[in-house]
Structure formats: structure tokens, C-alpha cells
């Protein structure tokens, strides 16, 4: 893993996620926009080794906490937990096709969003109206956009996305 490239890339995507640039493609008045960090979480759990995937999951969760600006720790815990689960499941289930990757992004987005919301409620923050609509909309939007980010991410990180067949 090229850690310096990873740090620069995640910092860039976190700033992009927090900027007003993604608000231009937001849907509805609820501000449903794709979560680019969620797509990167799934990318690194699919294409990295298990140890690297776990480290990147917690790092991406921390970047999500900073970019969203809500309760510090809720995204770190949820991204780290579900990223670890995905890293271990990647040994059993191959998710190299775009429909499977979209499905994994959608399910992971729903689970991480729900857990982060639950952790924020435990912290004492009040619930926003339509929070589950925003979670489902963000997960769906990320699932549509996410797999198209995999090729530029693989190019930047210099990760080979094709594996040889095992006989």
C-alpha cells in the first residue's frame, strides 16, 4: 500500500465531500448527495489486503467524521466496524462485478448510516426529521456513482484491479 498517496487522496476526497461542490448535484431539498468516502471504503476493502483494508476503513471513517462535522467518532466506529467485516467477507465472496459492487456500497451505506445515527442518538444529539430517507437516498446515490470511481482510484493508488485466475 502506498500510504502517502492514500493520505493525500483521502484528504482531497474529504475536502471535496465537505465542499459546496457536491451540493450542486444534490437531490431533493433534503440535500441527498453521494458519499464518496463510502465508495472508497468499499474500494479499499475489495482491492487491498485484509490488514490494509482494516487500517484504511478506520482512516476513511475518521475523514468522514471530519468532513461531515457531526459527532466525532460515530463515523469512525461505523466505517471501521463494517469495513473490517467487508475485509473478512472479501476472502469468501468475490465482488469484482459492478452490480455486486453497487449492492455492497448500498448495503454498507445503509448499515454505516444507521449505526452512525444510533451512536449520535446515544451521544445525546436530537434526531433530524427524515433521517432514514436521507440514509437510504445517500446509500442509493453512492451505489450508483461509486463503481465509476473505482478505476480512477485504482489508477491513482497504482492498484492492479485484475487478478489472474486460480487453477
N, C-alpha and C positions, 0 to 999 in steps of 0.2 A: 504494500500500500504506500502510495506517495502522500505522506501526511501533510507536507507543506501545501501541495496542490489542493488537498482536501480542505484544509483550513481556509485557504483563500476562496475556494469555491463556495463553501458553506457560508462564509461571511458575506460574499456577494449575494447569494440567494436570500439570506436573512434580511439584508438591506432591501433587496428587491421586494420581498414579502411584506416588509413594513412600509414601503413607499406607497405613494399615491398612484403609481403606475398600474398596479393590478386593479385599482378601483375603476379604471376605465373599462375593464372587461367584466366588472361585477354584474351579477344578475339580480333582478328584483330590487325592491327598496330595502331588503334585509342585508344587502351587501354580500351576497354569496359569491366568493371568488375562490379560485383554485388554491390549494395549499401545496406549494412547490416543495416544501420541506418534507411533506408526507410522501410525495412521489420519490424524492431522493432517499428517504428511509427504505422504501421497498426496493429501489435500485441497488443500494449497497447491501441489503440482506440477500438479494438474489445473486449478485455477482462477486461478492467478497467471501473470504474465508469466514468461518464462524466467529473466531476471536475478533477479527477486524469488523465484522458486522455488528457485534455487540458494542464495541467501542464507538463506532460511528452512530449507532442508534441513540446512545445517551448524549453524544455530542450534538446530533441533529435536534434532539428534544430540548437541549439547553438553548440552542439557537432559536427554536420555536418559542420558548418562553420569553426570550429577549425580544424577538420580533413582534410577538402578539402583545406583549406588555401587560399581561394579566398576572395571575398568581404565579410567582416563581416556584418552580418545582413540579407543577401539575403536568405540564407537557413533557418535562424531562422524565418523570416516572412513567407516564403512559407510553411515550415513544420508546423508552428504554426497555420496558417490560414486553411490549408487543414486538419490538424489533428483535429481542432475544428469542421470543417464541418463533418468529419467522425465520430467524437464522438457523434454529434447530430443525424446523419443519422443511427448510430448503434441502436438507440432506435426504428427506424422504419423498418430497413432492417437487417435481421439476416445473417451474413456472417460467418457461422461456418464450411462450407464445403471447402475443399482445392481448388477446381476450382474457387469458389467465392472469396476466399482469394487471389488467384493469380491474378484474374481480378482486385480486388481492389488495390493490390500492383502495377499492371501495370498502371492503370489509375492515381493513386496517384503519381507514379513516373513521368509520362508524365506531369502532371499538376504542380508538385513542381519544376521539372527541367525547364519547360518553364517559370514559374514565377520567379525563381531564375535567369535565363538568362536575362529576361526582366529587372529585378531590377539591375543586373550588368551593363546592357547597359545604364540604367538611371544614374548610378553612373559614367559612362564615360569609362568603360573598352571596349576594342575592342573585336569584336566577333571572335571566333575561327571558322575556316572552318569546316564544317560538324557537327555543334553543335547539330542539331536536330537528326542526325543519332546517335550521342553519347547518347543523351537523350532517344531516343526510344530503343536503344540497352541496355542501363543500366536498363531501366524500365523492359524490357523483361527478361533480365538476373536475375534481382532481383525478378521478379514474378515467375520464375522457381525455384530459390533457396529458397526464403523467407518462404513459408509454412513449409519447413522442419526444419526451425529454431524455429518454434513456440513451439514444445514440449520441447526442452532443455531450452528455455527461461521460459516457464511456470514452469518447474521443479526448475530452479534457483530462480525465483521470488516467488515460492510457491503459484501460482495462480491455482485455480481449473478451468479447461477448460470445464468440463461437467456441464451442468445445468439440473436441474430437469424440467420435462415437466410441463407446467402450464395448469391446467384444469379449 
